[in-house]
């Protein structure tokens, strides 16, 4: 985990917005994604990951395309595969 200096954040978003963040999220950890996600939802992203895998793309290729950890891609594919195997009701 990386800590970001208070003054650095204020320089980027301004003191008023910084104070709003502090009031609402004091004591919490905030996550900032590495880059813009081209998908509207995680479900869309996961569909793309699984389809790419089924099309023969490797874990490393998919992870690099979306700036994800390789282990995350593997986990998503395994979870998606389990969902696909469940019988419909």
N, C-alpha and C positions, 0 to 999 in steps of 0.2 A: 504494500500500500504506500502511496506517495502522499505526503502532506504538502499543501500549497500555502504559501505565505499569505496572510490576511491582506497586506497591502497590494500584493499582486492581483488578488481577486477584485479588490476595490478599484484598481486601475482599469480592469477589464469591464466590470459591470456597473461600477459606481457605488458610492457609499449607501445610497437609499436602498438599492436592490440587495446589496450585501446585508444590510440590517434586516430586510424582509426575510432573506434566507435564514439568517440567524434566529429570528423569532419563530419561524415555522419549523426549522430542521435542527435546532441546537441539540447536540448530543448524538445525532444520527450520522451515518456514513453515506455520502453521496457518490453515485456511480456516474461517470462520464464515459460514453461510448468512444471507441477509438476513431471511428469515422462514420459518416452518414450511412445509415442503413437504407438500401434501395427498396426495402419491403415495407408495407404498411403495418404488418403484424409479424410476430414471431412464427405464427402458423404458416404464413406465406413463405417466410425465410426457410422454415424447416421443410416445407414441401419442395422448395427449390433444391435444398441440400439433398434430400432423398432422391429426387428425380435425377440430379446430376450424378449421384452415386450409382444409380441404376443404369445410367447412360455410359458408365465406365470411368467416370472421373474418380481420381484417388482422393483419399482423406486430405493429403497435403495440399493438393490443388484447391479443393473446396475451402479448406481453412485459410489459405492465402487469399483467395478471391474475396472472402468476407471478413478478413482480419480476425479470425477466431482461432482459438487453440485447437490443435488436432484432436485432443481428448474430447473437447466439446462437440466437434463434428461426429466423432464416433458414438458418443452418448446419444445425440439426436437421432442418428441413423438407427441405433439399436431400439430406442423408444418408438420410433416411427414404425419399425419392422414389427414390433410387438403389437402395436395398434392395428396394423394391417392383418395380422393373423387371427384376431378375435372374430368369432362368428357373429354375424349380424343377428339382431333380435327381431 
